[in-house]
Amino acid sequence: MRDGLDINHAYEILGLEPGASQAQVKQAYRKLVKIWHPDRFSNQKQKQEAEEEIKKINAAYNKLKSERISEIPTPENSSSRTNSPKISVNRWNWETFYNSGMDNATQGRYEEAIADFTHAIRLNPNYIEAYKYRGLVCSQLGYEHRATSDLNKAAQLELELKNPGAARTSSPPRRASKSKPLAQRLCQKIKRLLRLNRR
């Protein structure tokens, strides 16, 4: 395999025994993401170490998720693997992750929402709505730098969508000054929506 990550090593990274359930994998992943989130560290060296850890954690989680899908019994191997768990196959695409992120955000599970929006963005790097809502959730948690970055990216993508040549030719300071008020407006709007949904 190209990623070179052994399944046993993936379990080890998440602090699990091989064969852990899907719920245990997800729970361990969420716990580690909260511990190693780069925004929790102010020291630049610690922040870089946290980013490396998050990459390992994400790789391990994705490996175990993909392995779970491949473990579904088929007629050839079902007789030899009578104790294997039955796992439903979900087609997780960028929209599915986005919808899951929206559900988590409205229920106040912000860390999980950020992880879902991040998966959606990885699958579709031009997904404006995922950037907007991840930025708003980050803002809700006090990660203002990250929130501003996401909202500016959303504004930049919208500008490129409306005017494909304009965003590339304008100078970075001008583009940032135009997108900041939009980012602030989006942030305030989403904060109001999140507050309403928590009531």
C-alpha positions as CSV (number, residue, x, y, z in Angstrom):
1,M,0.0,0.0,0.0
2,R,1.3,3.5,-0.8
3,D,0.7,5.1,2.6
4,G,2.8,2.4,4.2
5,L,0.8,2.4,7.4
6,D,0.3,-1.1,8.8
7,I,-3.1,-1.8,10.3
8,N,-1.6,-2.8,13.7
9,H,0.4,0.4,13.8
10,A,-2.8,2.3,13.1
11,Y,-4.5,0.7,16.1
12,E,-1.3,1.5,18.1
13,I,-1.4,5.2,17.1
14,L,-5.0,5.4,18.4
15,G,-4.1,3.5,21.5
16,L,-6.4,0.5,20.7
17,E,-6.1,-3.2,20.6
18,P,-6.4,-4.8,17.1
19,G,-10.0,-5.7,16.3
20,A,-11.5,-2.8,18.3
21,S,-15.0,-1.9,17.3
22,Q,-15.9,1.0,15.0
23,A,-17.3,2.9,17.9
24,Q,-14.1,2.5,19.9
25,V,-12.0,3.7,16.9
26,K,-14.2,6.8,16.5
27,Q,-14.1,7.5,20.3
28,A,-10.3,7.2,20.4
29,Y,-10.0,9.4,17.3
30,R,-12.1,12.1,18.8
31,K,-10.3,12.0,22.1
32,L,-6.9,12.3,20.5
33,V,-8.0,15.1,18.1
34,K,-9.0,17.1,21.2
35,I,-5.7,16.5,22.9
36,W,-3.5,17.2,19.9
37,H,-5.4,20.0,18.2
38,P,-2.7,22.5,17.1
39,D,-4.8,25.5,18.2
40,R,-4.4,24.4,21.8
41,F,-0.6,25.2,21.7
42,S,0.9,28.7,21.7
43,N,4.5,27.7,21.3
44,Q,5.4,27.3,17.6
45,K,7.5,24.2,18.1
46,Q,4.7,22.5,20.1
47,K,2.2,23.6,17.4
48,Q,4.3,21.9,14.7
49,E,4.6,18.7,16.8
50,A,0.8,18.7,17.3
51,E,0.3,19.1,13.5
52,E,2.5,16.1,12.9
53,E,0.6,14.1,15.6
54,I,-2.8,15.1,14.0
55,K,-1.5,13.9,10.6
56,K,-0.6,10.5,12.1
57,I,-4.0,10.3,14.0
58,N,-5.9,11.1,10.8
59,A,-3.9,8.6,8.7
60,A,-4.6,5.9,11.3
61,Y,-8.3,6.7,11.6
62,N,-8.7,6.7,7.8
63,K,-6.7,3.4,7.5
64,L,-9.0,1.7,10.1
65,K,-12.1,3.1,8.5
66,S,-11.1,1.8,5.1
67,E,-10.1,-1.5,6.5
68,R,-13.5,-1.9,8.2
69,I,-15.2,-1.6,4.9
70,S,-13.0,-4.2,3.3
71,E,-13.7,-6.6,6.2
72,I,-17.3,-7.2,5.1
73,P,-17.9,-10.9,4.6
74,T,-18.2,-12.1,1.1
75,P,-19.5,-15.6,0.0
76,E,-15.9,-16.8,-0.4
77,N,-14.7,-15.8,3.0
78,S,-17.9,-15.9,5.1
79,S,-17.5,-19.5,6.1
80,S,-13.9,-19.0,7.3
81,R,-14.7,-15.8,9.2
82,T,-17.9,-16.7,11.2
83,N,-17.1,-14.2,14.0
84,S,-16.4,-11.2,11.9
85,P,-18.7,-8.2,12.6
86,K,-21.2,-7.1,10.0
87,I,-20.4,-3.6,8.9
88,S,-22.6,-1.5,6.7
89,V,-20.9,0.2,3.8
90,N,-21.4,3.9,3.8
91,R,-20.3,6.0,0.8
92,W,-18.6,8.8,2.7
93,N,-18.2,11.7,0.2
94,W,-17.7,15.4,0.8
95,E,-21.4,16.0,1.1
96,T,-21.9,13.3,3.7
97,F,-19.1,14.7,5.8
98,Y,-20.5,18.2,5.4
99,N,-24.0,17.0,6.5
100,S,-22.5,15.2,9.4
101,G,-20.5,18.4,10.3
102,M,-23.7,20.4,10.3
103,D,-25.5,17.9,12.5
104,N,-22.6,17.9,15.0
105,A,-22.4,21.7,15.0
106,T,-26.1,22.2,15.6
107,Q,-25.9,19.7,18.5
108,G,-22.9,21.5,20.0
109,R,-20.3,18.9,19.2
110,Y,-17.9,21.4,17.7
111,E,-14.7,19.3,17.7
112,E,-16.5,16.6,15.7
113,A,-18.0,19.2,13.4
114,I,-14.5,20.6,12.7
115,A,-13.2,17.1,11.9
116,D,-16.2,16.4,9.5
117,F,-15.8,19.8,7.7
118,T,-12.1,19.1,7.4
119,H,-12.8,15.7,5.7
120,A,-15.3,17.4,3.4
121,I,-12.6,20.0,2.4
122,R,-10.0,17.3,1.8
123,L,-12.3,15.6,-0.6
124,N,-13.4,18.8,-2.2
125,P,-10.9,21.7,-1.7
126,N,-13.2,24.2,-3.3
127,Y,-16.2,23.5,-1.0
128,I,-17.1,27.0,0.0
129,E,-19.8,26.1,2.5
130,A,-17.5,23.7,4.4
131,Y,-14.9,26.5,4.8
132,K,-17.6,28.9,6.0
133,Y,-19.1,26.6,8.6
134,R,-15.7,25.3,9.8
135,G,-14.7,28.9,10.3
136,L,-17.8,29.6,12.3
137,V,-17.4,26.6,14.5
138,C,-13.7,27.5,15.0
139,S,-14.8,31.0,16.0
140,Q,-17.4,29.5,18.4
141,L,-14.5,27.6,20.1
142,G,-12.3,30.7,20.2
143,Y,-9.9,29.7,17.4
144,E,-10.1,33.1,15.9
145,H,-7.0,32.8,13.7
146,R,-8.2,29.6,12.2
147,A,-11.7,31.0,11.8
148,T,-10.5,34.0,10.0
149,S,-8.4,31.9,7.7
150,D,-11.3,29.6,6.8
151,L,-13.7,32.5,6.2
152,N,-11.2,34.4,4.1
153,K,-10.7,31.2,2.0
154,A,-14.5,30.9,1.5
155,A,-14.6,34.6,0.5
156,Q,-11.7,34.1,-1.9
157,L,-13.4,31.0,-3.5
158,E,-16.7,32.9,-3.9
159,L,-14.8,35.8,-5.5
160,E,-13.1,33.4,-7.9
161,L,-16.4,31.7,-8.7
162,K,-18.1,35.1,-9.6
163,N,-15.1,36.5,-11.4
164,P,-12.6,33.7,-12.4
165,G,-9.8,36.0,-13.5
166,A,-10.2,38.8,-11.0
167,A,-9.1,36.9,-7.8
168,R,-5.8,35.8,-9.4
169,T,-4.8,39.2,-10.8
170,S,-5.6,41.3,-7.7
171,S,-2.9,41.9,-5.2
172,P,-3.1,39.9,-1.9
173,P,-3.6,43.0,0.4
174,R,-6.6,44.2,-1.7
175,R,-8.2,40.8,-1.7
176,A,-7.8,40.4,2.0
177,S,-9.3,43.8,2.8
178,K,-12.4,43.0,0.6
179,S,-12.9,39.5,2.1
180,K,-12.5,40.4,5.8
181,P,-15.8,42.2,6.2
182,L,-17.5,39.3,4.4
183,A,-15.8,36.9,6.7
184,Q,-16.9,38.9,9.8
185,R,-20.5,39.0,8.5
186,L,-20.5,35.3,7.9
187,C,-19.0,34.6,11.3
188,Q,-21.7,36.7,13.0
189,K,-24.5,35.1,11.0
190,I,-23.4,31.6,11.8
191,K,-22.8,32.4,15.5
192,R,-26.4,33.6,15.6
193,L,-27.6,30.4,13.9
194,L,-25.6,28.2,16.3
195,R,-27.0,30.0,19.3
196,L,-30.6,29.6,18.0
197,N,-30.1,25.9,17.4
198,R,-28.8,25.3,20.9
199,R,-32.0,26.7,22.5
